[in-house]
């Protein structure tokens, strides 16, 4: 395409030749410039009309703003309703958690009044709002109430967990397991005729008859405080279970632990033998509370009632 540009003042003319590609680029550029100018003009007129409240433009602005507000309000209402339903579900679960806390509290030894007092200061469950939508302020207040209730329940359950762990440790630290799995009781605790002197003497433990080499097991968890050769007890192990409670395992043929070892219930301590002051292969098992020998049968027969046994043992009289 050819364009001829003529200058009347200078009486000159100039020919411009545009190829197809250049012509298309020129048209596209012109279109973009016109679109930008139109958009800028529309934007300027729209804003100016809105500020100066032109009749037609002001009406259009009100319609646009009103529709935008309605959409935003509808969107917020839908989200608030969904959050309210979700919050109601959470409150129902908190009620279930409260009932569970009461049951677990009974197992943990927490007084029911402690649970009720905590519940009274916290939120109440049930329906959120009946007959009308839930406002944002009400939703926020209910969330704060639920957060407070959750914190109190968490603290209460933490206390229960600590008490349950403490109870479990106490049960694990009280000697209620037989130190010999396959063996029968020979001499019991109490006064008897001593096999060496033939005179009346106090037998301070319980004898388990077993084959040589039979494993000797720890009656409870604790710390090994002695693993040595004793003049009378022979190869002997003593385990400290805390609360001034010690168990003694005597006349072993071989010791499997050393002083300072941590052992759990059922841990192999030694092997049955006949060392020391013994007439034959057996395990001499003692339970000492504050250094005073107690009847081991009181402990072994009370499996599952460790706390009661520990209480009785701590108040047990000295043998005469």
C-alpha positions in Angstrom: 0.0 0.0 0.0 1.3 3.5 -0.9 0.6 6.7 0.9 1.5 10.1 -0.6 2.1 12.9 1.9 2.0 16.5 0.5 3.2 19.7 2.2 1.3 22.7 0.9 3.8 25.2 2.3 6.9 23.6 0.9 5.2 22.3 -2.2 6.7 18.9 -1.6 5.3 15.4 -1.5 6.5 12.2 0.0 5.5 8.7 -0.8 5.3 6.1 2.0 5.1 2.4 1.1 3.6 0.0 3.7 3.9 -3.7 3.4 1.2 -6.1 4.7 3.0 -6.8 7.9 3.7 -3.2 8.7 0.1 -2.3 7.9 -1.2 -4.9 10.4 1.2 -3.8 13.1 0.1 -0.2 12.5 -3.6 -1.1 12.8 -3.0 -3.2 15.9 -1.1 -0.4 17.6 -3.8 2.1 16.7 -6.4 -0.1 18.1 -4.6 -0.6 21.4 -4.1 3.2 21.7 -7.8 3.8 21.1 -8.8 1.2 23.6 -6.5 2.6 26.2 -7.8 6.1 25.6 -11.4 4.9 25.8 -10.8 3.0 29.0 -9.0 6.0 30.6 -11.8 8.3 29.5 -14.5 5.8 30.8 -12.7 5.5 34.1 -12.3 9.2 34.5 -15.9 9.9 33.6 -17.1 7.1 35.9 -15.1 8.3 38.9 -15.9 11.9 38.3 -19.6 11.1 38.0 -19.5 9.0 41.1 -17.8 11.8 43.1 -20.0 14.5 41.8 -23.2 12.3 41.9 -24.2 12.7 38.3 -27.7 11.3 37.9 -27.0 8.4 35.5 -23.5 7.6 36.7 -24.5 7.8 40.4 -27.3 5.3 39.8 -25.0 2.9 38.0 -22.5 3.2 40.9 -25.1 2.4 43.5 -26.3 -0.6 41.6 -22.8 -1.9 41.2 -21.8 -1.3 44.8 -25.1 -2.7 46.1 -24.7 -5.9 44.1 -21.1 -6.2 45.3 -22.1 -5.8 48.9 -24.9 -8.3 48.5 -22.6 -10.9 47.0 -20.0 -10.2 49.8 -22.7 -10.4 52.5 -24.1 -13.6 51.0 -20.6 -15.2 50.9 -19.9 -14.2 54.5 -23.3 -15.5 55.6 -22.7 -18.9 54.0 -19.3 -19.1 55.6 -20.6 -18.1 59.0 -23.3 -20.7 58.8 -20.8 -23.4 57.8 -18.5 -22.3 60.7 -21.5 -22.3 63.1 -22.4 -25.9 62.1 -18.8 -26.9 62.5 -18.6 -25.2 65.9 -21.7 -27.0 67.0 -20.1 -30.3 66.1 -17.0 -29.3 68.1 -19.2 -28.5 71.1 -20.9 -31.8 70.9 -17.5 -33.5 70.9 -16.4 -31.4 73.9 -19.4 -32.8 75.8 -18.3 -36.3 75.0 -14.8 -35.4 76.1 -16.2 -34.0 79.3 -18.0 -37.3 80.0 -14.8 -39.2 79.2 -12.8 -37.0 81.5 -15.2 -37.9 84.4 -14.7 -41.6 83.7 -10.9 -41.4 83.3 -10.8 -39.1 86.4 -12.4 -41.9 88.4 -9.6 -44.2 87.3 -6.9 -41.7 88.0 -8.2 -40.8 91.5 -9.3 -37.3 90.6 -12.1 -36.2 92.9 -15.4 -35.7 90.9 -15.8 -32.2 92.4 -12.6 -31.1 90.7 -14.0 -32.1 87.3 -17.4 -30.5 88.0 -15.7 -27.2 89.1 -13.6 -27.1 86.0 -16.7 -27.8 83.8 -18.8 -25.2 85.6 -16.2 -22.5 84.7 -16.0 -23.5 81.1 -18.5 -23.4 78.2 -21.8 -25.2 77.9 -22.6 -27.5 75.0 -25.7 -27.8 73.0 -27.2 -25.8 70.1 -25.6 -22.6 69.3 -28.5 -20.3 68.4 -32.1 -21.2 67.8 -34.3 -19.4 65.3 -31.9 -16.8 63.9 -28.6 -16.6 62.1 -25.4 -16.5 64.2 -23.6 -13.1 64.1 -19.8 -12.7 63.8 -19.6 -11.4 67.4 -21.5 -14.4 68.8 -19.4 -16.8 66.8 -16.2 -15.2 68.1 -17.5 -15.3 71.7 -18.4 -19.0 71.3 -15.0 -19.7 69.9 -13.3 -18.0 72.8 -15.5 -20.0 75.2 -14.6 -23.2 73.4 -10.9 -22.3 73.5 -11.1 -21.8 77.3 -12.9 -25.1 77.8 -10.3 -26.9 75.6 -7.5 -25.4 77.7 -9.1 -26.4 81.0 -9.8 -29.9 79.7 -6.2 -30.2 78.4 -4.9 -29.3 81.9 -7.3 -31.7 83.6 -6.3 -34.6 81.3 -2.7 -33.8 81.8 -3.2 -34.2 85.6 -5.0 -37.4 85.0 -2.3 -38.7 82.7 0.4 -37.9 85.4 -1.6 -39.7 88.1 -2.2 -42.8 85.9 1.5 -42.9 85.0 2.4 -42.6 88.7 0.0 -45.4 89.6 1.4 -47.6 86.8 4.9 -46.9 88.0 3.9 -47.8 91.6 2.4 -51.1 90.4 5.6 -51.8 88.4 7.8 -51.0 91.4 6.0 -53.3 93.9 7.2 -56.9 94.0 4.1 -58.9 93.0 5.6 -61.3 90.4 7.0 -64.7 91.4 10.8 -64.7 91.1 10.7 -68.3 89.8 8.3 -69.4 87.0 8.7 -73.1 87.5 9.2 -73.9 91.2 7.2 -74.7 94.3 7.5 -73.0 97.8 9.5 -74.9 100.4 10.1 -73.1 103.7 7.7 -70.2 104.3 8.4 -67.0 106.1 8.3 -67.2 109.9 9.8 -69.2 112.8 11.1 -72.7 112.0 13.8 -75.2 113.1 17.1 -74.1 111.6 18.5 -77.0 109.4 22.0 -76.3 110.5 21.6 -75.6 114.3 18.4 -77.5 115.0 17.2 -74.6 117.1 14.2 -72.3 116.5 15.1 -69.4 114.2 13.3 -66.8 112.1 13.2 -67.6 108.4 13.2 -64.1 106.9 12.2 -65.1 103.4 10.5 -67.5 101.1 12.3 -70.5 99.6 11.5 -71.6 96.1 12.6 -75.1 95.2 13.9 -75.3 91.6 16.5 -77.0 89.4 20.0 -75.6 89.3 20.3 -73.0 86.5 16.6 -72.0 86.6 16.3 -68.2 85.9 15.7 -66.0 88.8 13.4 -63.1 87.8 13.0 -59.6 89.3 9.7 -59.4 91.2 9.4 -55.7 90.2 11.3 -52.9 88.4 14.1 -51.1 90.2 17.8 -50.6 90.6 20.4 -53.3 91.5 22.0 -52.1 94.7 24.0 -55.3 95.4 25.3 -58.1 93.2 27.9 -59.9 95.3 29.0 -63.0 97.2 27.7 -63.0 100.7 29.0 -65.3 103.5 25.5 -66.6 104.3 23.4 -65.7 101.3 26.1 -66.9 98.8 25.7 -65.2 95.4 23.1 -62.6 96.2 21.3 -59.8 94.3 19.4 -56.9 95.9 17.1 -54.7 94.0 15.9 -51.3 95.3 12.3 -50.5 94.2 12.0 -47.1 95.9 10.0 -46.1 99.0 12.4 -48.1 101.2 11.4 -51.3 99.5 14.1 -53.9 98.6 14.0 -57.5 97.4 16.8 -60.0 98.0 17.6 -63.0 95.9 20.1 -65.5 97.5 22.0 -68.7 97.0 22.4 -68.2 93.2 24.8 -70.2 91.1 25.5 -67.3 88.8 24.8 -63.6 88.8 23.6 -62.0 85.6 23.4 -58.3 86.7 25.8 -55.9 88.3 25.4 -53.0 90.8 23.8 -50.0 89.3 21.8 -51.8 86.6 18.2 -50.8 85.9 15.9 -53.8 85.8 12.3 -54.2 84.9 9.7 -56.6 86.2 10.6 -60.1 85.0 14.3 -59.2 84.2 16.7 -62.2 84.6 18.9 -61.5 87.7 20.7 -64.7 88.3 20.4 -68.6 88.1 19.3 -70.9 90.9 22.1 -72.5 92.8 23.1 -73.6 96.3 25.8 -71.2 97.4 26.3 -69.8 100.9 24.4 -71.2 103.8 22.2 -73.6 101.8 21.4 -77.3 102.0 20.4 -77.7 98.3 19.4 -75.8 95.1 16.7 -73.2 95.8 16.1 -69.5 95.7 15.8 -67.6 99.0 13.6 -64.6 98.3 13.2 -61.7 100.8 11.2 -58.5 100.8 12.5 -55.8 103.1 10.6 -52.6 104.0 12.7 -50.0 105.7 15.2 -52.8 106.3 12.6 -55.0 108.1 11.9 -58.4 106.5 8.2 -58.9 105.5 6.3 -62.0 104.4 6.8 -62.1 100.6 3.5 -64.0 100.2 1.6 -60.8 101.1 3.1 -59.1 98.0 3.0 -62.1 95.6 -0.6 -62.8 96.5 -1.7 -59.2 95.8 -1.0 -58.8 92.1 -3.3 -56.1 90.8 -3.6 -54.4 94.2 -0.1 -53.0 94.4 -1.0 -49.7 96.1 -2.8 -51.5 98.9 0.1 -53.9 99.4 2.6 -51.0 99.5 0.5 -49.2 102.1 0.3 -52.3 104.3 4.0 -53.0 103.9 4.9 -49.5 104.9 3.0 -49.9 108.2 4.0 -53.5 108.8 5.2 -54.3 112.3 8.7 -55.7 112.9 8.8 -59.5 113.3 9.3 -60.8 116.8 
